């Protein structure tokens, strides 16, 4: 039976290997120690919150050891974890608390004010403070609960592969957040398949500094490395200087981030002195990766790969060799083992090579859809098990895939498909451009036309008209932005994705679809 108690299985095989290093304290945890702590977490939930399999428990916290414990406890118990965004307001989080039907909310002192506000908006049965030294009438102490928990038997044998491990709520950039039902089967397959397809080793070390309430923080590195017996360096947040310091200090072999993070890392003074000789590769995900970033790291002698995945399907779905990462720069690679991929047009017909279409994925790493939302599930999961990603891609003659953008963001101008990612990539080649995002706005003659929002390099005096002239030598006329709007910064979510709905508000009524 496929269950996702990956920590428990690894602790059984290599109990004394170091599983986790908490960067703020430099405290080490072996697989055995971490497994014991996760087991104690389960018993705390059962003894003091009366939680049982299929009950939901929320978690509002920065990255910390207790977050890892709670995540692994879900794998042992059948209790469903609901991580909450630390960037969310109490009003936003109340929707998730109510939709998930959670019975308990765990939170750290850093977010106690938000948790207190949530009490009045969406109360739950139990509250558990990760930092409080002792319990009170209003809240439980996590430390107390773990220390005084009884030896409740943990019903591992009753967990089925399709039982929900966690509910991961989407960012809500396009509407009300939806809870993605992540079953044990999906967690396990993503972990094992990543180990095989990425060829991870038990000697690998990776840092996690992206937020763990997001699928990337949990499933890109944590579960695959635990499956193979590697080592995780856990940061409580992202600080570029600290990332490079720890990367060197612990000789990390793989570095994962999103394009925004890799850009910030390469812009730090420390980048010039980083020793990459111990690095096997860097890998980026979460958003299309500009090629100039790849080039900057390759010039330092490091292999740079681009990954792809969604909360709903993995999150690791493609792989490539080190040689292919240079030969096929800009590609996300080929589908992982046991992963099927196809490209379809607007009427569902499958497309051949070198044609842009919607990317669809099928395999054992696909989620069950959306919690309490059959209509939304039916829109993305068809009767044959294909997940329709909403992402546009093309496949070359060798079977390598390239992301072209989001289906909803594609601009149809005069009957021609225009892909914002292509325009963005070209603008980023201009030495004065630091960041860029392209959206489509309504046009009486062409239907839609592109406009670009551009962040210039500090001190640059480049004018918007100069950028249009620059593009005119590189792109056909139909693809040229009708405007280049200069802004100080682009609005992004926690994972680096541009919030294009906010840009539409800046562009005015014509930009709303």
C-alpha positions, 0 to 999 in steps of 0.5 A: 500500500502506498502511504506517505510516511516517508520520514518514518520509512527513512528513519527505519533504514538510516536512523542516525543520518542527519535529516535536517539542520535548522539554520537559525540555531544550527541545530541538527536532527537525525532521521530518528530524532525527527521521526520521534518528534513527528510521532509526538506531534500526532499524539499531541493532536490526538490527546489534547485536540481530540483529532482523528484521521480525516480531521483538518488542522491548520498551521500558520507559521514561518519555516521551522522544525515544528512545521516539518514535524506537523507535515510529517505527522500528517503522513503518519496519522491520516490527519489532514494538514492545512498550511496557511499563507503567512502573507494572508490577512485574517480576512483572507485566511478566514475563508480557508479556515471555514472552507476546510472545516479545520478543528484546530489552528496551530500558530507561531508567536510571529503570527499571533496577532493574525491568529487572534483576529481569526478567532473572531472571524472563523473560530475553531475548537482548539488553538495551539501556540508553537512558542508558548511555554505552558497551556492556558484556558484559551490556548494549548502550548505545543510543547506541553501537548507533545510532552504530556501526550499519551501513548495513543496508537497511531492508525497507520494501517487505516490510511489508504493511498487516496486519503488526503494528506494535506489541503494546499490552497492556491494563491488566489491570484485569479479569484477565491482560493481553492483547496487542492486535495493532495492524497498520500499517493501523490506525495509518495509518487512525487518524492520517489519519482523526483529521486529517480528522474533527478537522480538524487543521492543520499549525499545531496544537501539542499536549502529550503528558504521558500515558504513551506505553506506552498507546495514548492517548499514542501515537495520540491526538496523536502520529501524527495530528499527525505526519501533518498536520505539526504540533508535539508538546510531549513531557513526561516525565510529568504535572506540572500546573503545568508543563503550564500553563506549557508550554501558555502558553509555546508557545501550544498549540492543543489540550489532551488529557487524561483526566477525572482530569487535567483535574480536577487541572489546574482545581484548580491555582492556575495555572488562573485565570491561563491564557490560552486565547485560543490554544486551539482546544479541549480534548478528554477521553478514557479515561473518562466526563467529568463535566459539571461539568468541562466547565462549568468550562472552558467558563466560561473561554471554551474549547471542550471536547469529549469523545472516545471510543476503545479500544486495540483500535479506534483510539483516536479513533473519534468527532468533533464540531464546536465548535458541537456540543460546546456544544449536545450537552454530554456527548456523544462526538459522531458516528462519524468518517468511515469508522467504522460504529457500532451499538448492540445488546441482549443478543441482538444485535438493533440498537437505535434512538434513545434506548435504551441498548445495547452499542456496536459499531464497525467500520472500517479502524481496528479491530485484529486482536484479541489476540496468542496468544489466539483465544478472547478475540479471538472474544469481541470481533470477530464474523464481520462485523468488528464489534468489541464494545466492552463499553461501554454507550451511547445515540444521540439522534435527531440521531445523537450518542452518549453513553456510559452505562458498562461492560456488565460494570458495569451493575447489574440491580436488581429487573429494572431496568438501573441505570447507575453513570455516571448515579449518579456524575454526580449525586453529583458535582453535590454541592458536598462531593463531590470524586470518586466511583465506584459499583459493584453488590453482590449483594442477596438481594431485588433481585439487585443494588444500587448502593453509592457510594464517595465522596471529599469535598472537603478540610475537608468534614463532610458525612455519607453520609446527607446524600448519599443524601438529596441523590440522593433528589431527583434519582433514582428509588428503585431507583437510590439507593445502599444505602450511601455509603462515604467514602474518602480516594481512589479507586484509579485506573490510569495513565489515570484509570480507577477500579479497581473490582475494588479497590473490591469488595474494600473492600466485602466478599464481597457485592461480588464477582460 
